[in-house]
Amino acid sequence: MSVVVVIVVIVAIIVGAVLAQRMNQKRIAALVQWASAGNWAWSPRRESSPQHSFSLFNQGHSRFSKNHLTKAGIYPTPGLGAASARLFEYHYAVTTSNGKTMQENHYWFRCALIEQEADLGQVQIRDENFADKLVQSIGFDDIDLEDPEFSKRFVVKAKDRKDAYDLIGAGMMQAMLQHYGWHIETNGRSLLIHRTGRLSASMCQEMCDVSAAMLAQLPRTLVNATRASQGLAPTLEAGAASAQSRKNVSAT
């Protein structure tokens, strides 16, 4: 390789690094602006992997989260109190070896971690892919629900199948069909929504929309069971059965 070629390569690397840094600074500035406009607390600090039993947080190594936005008193579920939310980007790495060389791959995810009052069980909902169709063709099926369009587009798994049936009613399915492309996990009162990529202002807003839509469409039976555990009387205006939730679904 000639000296000229080496110089060109080095310059290209430097220019690429500078442009990447500027793009990242612009992204972070937009995040800070979005957080300020919505009264979210903002922290760029790097933190360890969230202490939750979600599958995403148990993969690979070098796990950490950063660029956190937090807010309490958000996403009201009709019949229950408002939830709290934390938006952040999450990283882990996977190292592979072919016996001669080692290769490290890095993976980034944009996440919304929601804490609310209802017990949502342990359920996973994600887009169906070709591998899922292949597995189903040989007799291994996921949990099918009443809506054929929903069952065609999503894979649903649950530690207890009852958890999935309790969580995903007609309103929930309609809402999720309007917000395709997210991986959703529940673990008791915690809800995690994520997809691959770095955090951005537009993705923050979309995660807020998905979270709000899901919590507004919790089935009335699930909401009233939570109210009963809190010593509260059942209400007709609960979850997906409330007038506002029905209005939101019919408008989509």
RAUR-V907785 format. One record per residue. N is the residue number from 1. SS is DSSP state (alpha for helix, beta for strand, coil for the rest). PHI is phi in degrees with one decimal (* if undefined). Layout:
N:SS:PHI  N:SS:PHI
//
This chain:
1:coil:*  2:coil:-73.4  3:alpha:-62.1  4:alpha:-61.7  5:alpha:-62.9  6:alpha:-61.2  7:alpha:-63.9  8:alpha:-60.5  9:alpha:-63.2  10:alpha:-63.0  11:alpha:-62.3  12:alpha:-61.9  13:alpha:-64.7  14:alpha:-64.8  15:alpha:-62.2  16:alpha:-61.6  17:alpha:-66.3  18:alpha:-65.2  19:alpha:-64.0  20:alpha:-63.8  21:alpha:-65.4  22:alpha:-65.5  23:alpha:-63.7  24:alpha:-67.5  25:alpha:-62.8  26:alpha:-65.4  27:alpha:-62.2  28:alpha:-65.2  29:alpha:-61.5  30:alpha:-67.3  31:alpha:-63.2  32:alpha:-62.7  33:alpha:-64.6  34:alpha:-62.9  35:alpha:-62.2  36:alpha:-63.8  37:alpha:-64.3  38:coil:-102.5  39:coil:60.2  40:coil:-91.2  41:beta:-77.2  42:beta:-121.5  43:beta:-145.0  44:coil:-83.3  45:coil:-59.7  46:coil:-78.8  47:beta:-126.7  48:beta:-69.2  49:coil:-57.8  50:coil:-54.7  51:coil:-86.2  52:coil:-131.7  53:coil:-87.5  54:coil:-98.9  55:alpha:-58.6  56:alpha:-58.2  57:alpha:-85.5  58:alpha:-119.4  59:coil:-107.1  60:coil:61.8  61:beta:-138.8  62:beta:52.2  63:beta:-84.3  64:beta:-163.1  65:beta:-126.5  66:beta:-157.4  67:beta:54.5  68:beta:-89.4  69:beta:-124.3  70:beta:-127.1  71:beta:-159.1  72:beta:-104.3  73:beta:66.3  74:beta:-130.7  75:beta:54.7  76:beta:-68.2  77:coil:-100.6  78:coil:-53.3  79:coil:98.5  80:coil:-130.7  81:coil:-74.2  82:beta:-74.9  83:beta:-92.9  84:beta:-117.3  85:beta:-136.7  86:beta:-134.1  87:beta:-103.5  88:beta:-164.5  89:beta:-108.4  90:beta:-125.9  91:beta:-129.4  92:beta:-146.7  93:beta:-123.7  94:beta:-128.5  95:beta:-105.4  96:beta:-122.7  97:beta:-140.4  98:coil:-101.9  99:coil:97.1  100:coil:-119.1  101:coil:-127.5  102:beta:-107.2  103:beta:-131.8  104:beta:-114.5  105:beta:-110.3  106:beta:-111.3  107:beta:-127.8  108:beta:-119.8  109:beta:-137.6  110:beta:-98.4  111:beta:-131.7  112:beta:-126.2  113:beta:-110.7  114:beta:-111.4  115:beta:-113.0  116:coil:-140.4  117:coil:-91.3  118:coil:-83.5  119:coil:-83.5  120:coil:-94.4  121:coil:70.1  122:coil:-123.8  123:beta:-129.9  124:beta:-122.6  125:beta:-132.1  126:beta:-150.2  127:beta:-62.8  128:coil:-80.6  129:coil:-124.9  130:alpha:-62.1  131:alpha:-61.5  132:alpha:-63.2  133:alpha:-62.4  134:alpha:-65.1  135:alpha:-62.4  136:alpha:-66.1  137:alpha:-68.3  138:coil:-105.4  139:coil:104.4  140:coil:-98.4  141:coil:-107.7  142:coil:-91.1  143:coil:-85.3  144:coil:-89.3  145:coil:-116.1  146:coil:-66.0  147:coil:-85.2  148:alpha:-63.3  149:alpha:-66.5  150:alpha:-64.2  151:alpha:-64.2  152:alpha:-74.6  153:alpha:-98.2  154:beta:-124.3  155:beta:-104.2  156:beta:-119.8  157:beta:-125.1  158:beta:-153.9  159:coil:-62.0  160:coil:-125.7  161:alpha:-55.0  162:alpha:-60.3  163:alpha:-58.8  164:alpha:-66.4  165:alpha:-66.8  166:alpha:-69.2  167:alpha:-84.5  168:coil:-103.0  169:coil:-93.5  170:alpha:-61.0  171:alpha:-63.7  172:alpha:-62.2  173:alpha:-63.4  174:alpha:-62.8  175:alpha:-63.7  176:alpha:-70.4  177:alpha:-65.0  178:coil:-86.1  179:coil:-130.3  180:coil:-76.5  181:coil:109.5  182:coil:-108.4  183:beta:-96.8  184:beta:-122.0  185:beta:-132.2  186:beta:-118.4  187:beta:-149.5  188:coil:65.9  189:coil:-89.1  190:beta:-104.3  191:beta:-129.0  192:beta:-116.6  193:beta:-121.7  194:beta:-153.3  195:beta:-155.1  196:beta:-69.1  197:coil:119.4  198:coil:-86.8  199:coil:-71.0  200:coil:-142.4  201:alpha:-60.4  202:alpha:-65.0  203:alpha:-70.8  204:alpha:-59.7  205:alpha:-63.7  206:alpha:-66.2  207:alpha:-63.3  208:alpha:-61.6  209:alpha:-63.9  210:alpha:-64.5  211:alpha:-61.7  212:alpha:-62.9  213:alpha:-63.5  214:alpha:-65.3  215:alpha:-67.7  216:alpha:-69.0  217:coil:-106.8  218:coil:-62.5  219:coil:-58.6  220:alpha:-58.8  221:alpha:-61.0  222:alpha:-69.2  223:alpha:-64.7  224:alpha:-69.7  225:alpha:-64.8  226:alpha:-67.0  227:alpha:-60.1  228:alpha:-62.1  229:alpha:-67.1  230:coil:-95.9  231:coil:78.7  232:coil:-101.8  233:coil:-74.7  234:coil:-65.7  235:coil:-138.0  236:coil:-72.0  237:coil:-86.0  238:coil:-125.6  239:alpha:52.3  240:alpha:-64.0  241:alpha:-83.9  242:coil:-70.0  243:alpha:-60.9  244:alpha:-67.2  245:alpha:-66.5  246:alpha:-62.6  247:alpha:-64.3  248:alpha:-64.0  249:alpha:-69.4  250:alpha:-66.5  251:alpha:-83.0  252:coil:-84.7
//
